[in-house]
Amino acid sequence: MSACTIPPTGWACTRAAGHDGPCAAVPQADGLTELLDTLDALLAKATPGTWEVDTERNEDGAYGSGPDHGTGYDDFVIGTEVRGKWQTLLCTDNATEKLINEDYDEDYHRAWDRVGEANTALVVAAVNALPRLIAALREKGYTA
């Protein structure tokens, strides 16, 4: 498998050359110090603040097939407060990888995208933890 050559210097695509769609680009670092510097630089460019996960109703979203189908489920959004107002940073509404779960009884029905829930939780936890992780690794003198 030959490597994709589309990403700029300092980045690599995890997909094969000639792939369809966007690159799956990841920062490249020769050692831990360079990786920490890259992560610091990315954090400095990202929206500051504590990121949070919330839901957004997708009333038009259809799932299932035949008699076991439904319409409407919760997508997941990542946001934070910017200048005193909640701002959506990312949303799973256009994601093509979804797994709709349902939970219901006689009084309640909820449908949600389990993949979007897991992915947004991971992104938020990682972004919010990065400053502390970077500082702790640097304080301990970890370099490579």
C-alpha positions, -999 to +999 in steps of 0.1 A: +000+000+000+015+033-010+010+063+012-012+093+004+008+124-005-019+151-001-014+163+034+011+192+040+045+189+057+041+177+093+010+157+086+003+122+073-028+106+059-037+072+073-054+062+040-039+047+009-028+068-021-057+076-044-084+073-018-118+087-022-130+115+000-110+136+025-077+126+041-076+111+075-047+134+085-028+131+117+001+152+130+035+136+125+061+140+152+095+124+154+095+123+192+074+131+222+087+167+225+077+174+189+043+158+194+037+179+225+047+210+206+023+200+177-005+194+201+001+227+219+000+245+185-032+228+176-048+238+209-037+274+205-056+275+171-087+258+184-116+275+201-107+281+237-128+270+267-141+239+282-158+219+254-191+201+261-213+175+244-250+183+238-277+168+217-296+183+187-328+167+174-327+155+138-364+153+131-358+143+094-334+115+102-348+081+092-335+048+105-344+011+102-364-005+074-397-020+067-422-021+096-393-016+121-383+019+110-384+053+126-379+090+120-362+115+143-332+109+166-307+129+186-274+139+169-246+151+191-229+184+190-197+198+206-197+233+218-185+258+242-192+293+254-176+320+232-180+357+243-207+347+267-228+327+242-230+289+234-215+281+201-217+248+182-182+238+171-189+203+156-220+183+149-226+147+139-256+155+117-236+149+085-218+118+098-222+088+075-213+063+103-243+061+126-259+034+148-293+045+160-304+031+194-338+033+209-350+033+245-387+034+252-416+023+274-453+033+274-445+069+284-412+076+268-393+071+235-357+082+227-337+075+197-300+086+194-269+080+174-247+058+195-216+063+173-220+100+174-224+099+212-192+079+216-171+100+192-181+133+206-175+121+241-140+111+231-132+143+213-144+165+243-126+144+269-093+145+248-095+183+241-103+191+277-076+168+291-048+178+266-035+209+284-031+190+317-016+159+300+009+181+281+019+200+312+023+168+332+045+151+306+067+182+303+069+186+341+081+150+344+106+156+317+093+131+292+110+136+259+119+113+230 
